[in-house]
Each structure stands twice: as C-alpha cells, then as structure tokens.
Amino acid sequence: MLCGEIIERFWSGMADWPEIRIRSDDGQISEWTRKVNVKEQGALYIPGQRIEIDYVLQRHRPKSTDKGAEHKIVIEIRVEPNPQMEKLKA
C-alpha cells in the first residue's frame, strides 16, 4: 500500500494519458495513472489531497525480454474527500 499526498496532476505521453505525482509518507515521489470509472471521478485527484493506493507487484520471468522487471498493478485507489467538493454537492 502507498499512502501519501497528491502533489501534481498532469497529462503524459502525447498529452493523452492522465497521471498524478504522489509524495509518499516516507518522502518518495512516484507517478501513477489517474484511474476513474466515470468522468466526474477525475475531479477527485487534486494536489494536496491525501491518497492511498493498494497495489501488487507483478514480476516478469527472468528469461523474458525485460529480464524480470516489476510492474505495479493497481487494485484500489482511495482519495480523501475534498470538503470544497462536498459543499458544492449540498
């Protein structure tokens, strides 16, 4: 599990891949895809918000072309509710 704070929201690739940059509680910075089920969920990824990501490591076979590289596969993402968004709903 990764726990931390969203520090940046951006588009990567050819400006067509939604990502966020996170500073974990131990100070490490990593980048993750903004995963959403509906368009409105994208608004939850706001810099300054707390976030938790559950993931598993998938390791490729040592004889594969990437020589046993690891990939983080996201299981679940939880973003702390933004009080300002809650006010807009009321």
C-alpha positions as CSV (number, residue, x, y, z in Angstrom):
1,M,0.0,0.0,0.0
2,L,1.2,3.5,-0.8
3,C,0.0,6.4,1.4
4,G,0.8,10.0,0.7
5,E,-0.3,13.2,-0.9
6,I,-1.1,14.2,-4.5
7,I,1.5,16.9,-5.5
8,E,0.7,17.2,-9.2
9,R,-1.9,16.3,-11.7
10,F,-0.8,16.2,-15.4
11,W,-1.0,14.6,-18.8
12,S,1.8,12.4,-20.0
13,G,2.7,10.6,-23.2
14,M,1.4,12.7,-26.1
15,A,-0.7,14.7,-23.6
16,D,-3.3,12.0,-23.7
17,W,-2.5,9.9,-20.6
18,P,-3.9,11.2,-17.2
19,E,-1.4,10.9,-14.4
20,I,-0.7,12.1,-10.9
21,R,2.5,12.6,-9.0
22,I,2.5,11.5,-5.3
23,R,4.8,12.2,-2.4
24,S,4.5,9.2,-0.1
25,D,4.6,9.5,3.7
26,D,8.2,8.5,3.7
27,G,9.1,11.2,1.1
28,Q,9.4,9.2,-2.0
29,I,7.9,10.6,-5.2
30,S,6.1,8.3,-7.7
31,E,3.8,8.7,-10.7
32,W,0.5,6.8,-11.2
33,T,-2.3,6.7,-13.7
34,R,-5.5,8.5,-12.7
35,K,-7.9,5.7,-12.7
36,V,-11.6,6.5,-12.9
37,N,-14.9,4.7,-13.6
38,V,-16.8,7.8,-14.6
39,K,-15.6,11.2,-15.8
40,E,-16.6,13.0,-12.7
41,Q,-14.2,11.0,-10.6
42,G,-11.3,12.7,-12.3
43,A,-12.1,15.8,-10.2
44,L,-11.1,14.0,-7.0
45,Y,-7.4,14.0,-8.0
46,I,-6.5,17.4,-6.5
47,P,-3.0,18.4,-5.4
48,G,-2.9,18.5,-1.6
49,Q,-5.4,15.6,-1.2
50,R,-4.4,12.5,0.8
51,I,-4.4,9.3,-1.3
52,E,-4.0,5.6,-0.6
53,I,-3.2,3.1,-3.4
54,D,-3.4,-0.7,-2.9
55,Y,-1.3,-2.5,-5.5
56,V,0.6,-5.7,-6.2
57,L,3.9,-6.2,-7.8
58,Q,3.9,-8.3,-10.9
59,R,7.3,-9.8,-11.8
60,H,8.1,-11.0,-15.3
61,R,10.1,-14.1,-15.8
62,P,13.8,-13.7,-15.6
63,K,14.2,-15.1,-19.1
64,S,11.7,-12.5,-20.6
65,T,12.9,-9.7,-22.7
66,D,12.7,-7.2,-19.8
67,K,14.8,-9.6,-17.6
68,G,12.3,-9.9,-14.7
69,A,11.2,-6.3,-14.4
70,E,8.5,-5.4,-11.9
71,H,5.2,-3.6,-12.6
72,K,2.8,-2.1,-10.1
73,I,-0.7,-3.3,-10.7
74,V,-3.3,-1.1,-9.0
75,I,-6.0,-2.9,-7.0
76,E,-7.8,0.1,-5.4
77,I,-7.4,3.9,-5.0
78,R,-8.8,5.9,-2.2
79,V,-8.7,9.7,-2.3
80,E,-9.6,11.7,0.8
81,P,-12.9,13.6,0.1
82,N,-12.4,17.3,-0.6
83,P,-14.5,19.5,1.7
84,Q,-15.0,22.1,-1.1
85,M,-16.5,19.4,-3.4
86,E,-18.8,18.3,-0.6
87,K,-20.1,21.9,-0.2
88,L,-20.8,22.0,-4.0
89,K,-23.0,18.9,-3.7
90,A,-25.1,20.3,-0.9
